[in-house]
Amino acid sequence: MSTAQHTAFTLPPLNDDLREILGRPNFACAQIAEVLRIGGADIAGKAEDEQATVIHWMLSKYSTHGADWWTHCRGELQAILESAKASAEEGDAA
């Protein structure tokens, strides 16, 4: 028999932010998943994989930043795109 201890896991109350994250349909995750791929994330091509990764990423931002989660998501996505653009421009200049 295992002597592992069980810890209680309590979900936070379902609020508007969590509804927005958890209710995101898979087709609404494709563009975000593509940007995360540009940033180095390894995401399989199935819509379900994209959805799971994007929702997980958003939940991690929510757990860290609370109601300000989308500001941080948007900032990270913009930073990825700006970095990719700068890298492409450097490559063009070489």
N, C-alpha and C positions, 0 to 999 in steps of 0.2 A: 504494500500500500504506500501511496505517496504521502509525504508529510508536507507537501507544498501548502503554503498559506494562501488564502484567497483574500484579495483586497476588493473592497466595494468599488464599483464603477458607477458613477452617477452621471447621467446625461444632463447637460444644462437645459433650462426651459427652452422650448421652441419659440423663438422670436422671429421678427421680420428678417434679420440678417441670416439666421440659420435656414429659414424657409427659402431665401434667395439662393443660398449656397446649395442646400440639399435638393432643392426642386429644380436645379438647372438641368434642362434636357440635354441629351448627348450631342445633338446637332449644334447646340450653343457652346459647346466646349472645343470644337475642332480648331478654331482660330487661336484660342488661348493655348491649346496643346501644341500647335505649330510653333508659336513663339517660344514656349518652354523647350521644345526640341532645339530651336536655334540656340538657346541658352545652354544646351548640353544635356537636357533631360532625355532619358531613354524611355520612350513611350511607344508601345506597339501601335500598329495602324488601325486596329479595330476601334469602332466608335465607343464601345464599352470601356476599352482601356483608356482612351482619351478622357472620357467622362470621369472614370474613377480617379485618374491622376489629377485632373483639374480640380475636382471636388476635394480631394485630399489636400492638395496644395492650398486651396482657399480656406479649408478648415484649419490648416496649420497657421495661416495668417490670422484667422479669426481667434484662435486660441491664444495667440501672442498679442494681438492688437485690439481685440474686442470690436466695437462698432466702427473702428477706423480701418478694418481689414481691407476694404476695397481700395482705399487710398494707397495702401502698401502693395496690394496686388498690381494696381495700375502702374505704380512707380517702378516696380520690379520689371514688369513687361516692357515699359518704355526704356528702361536701362538696357535690357537685353537687345532691343531693336536698335538703340543708339550705338551700342557696342558693335553689333553686327555691321551697321552702316559704316562706322569708322574703320573697321577691319577691311571692309570691301574697298573703301576709298584708298586705304594704304596699299592694298594689293593692286589697285588700278594705277597708282602712282609709281609703283616699282618697275 
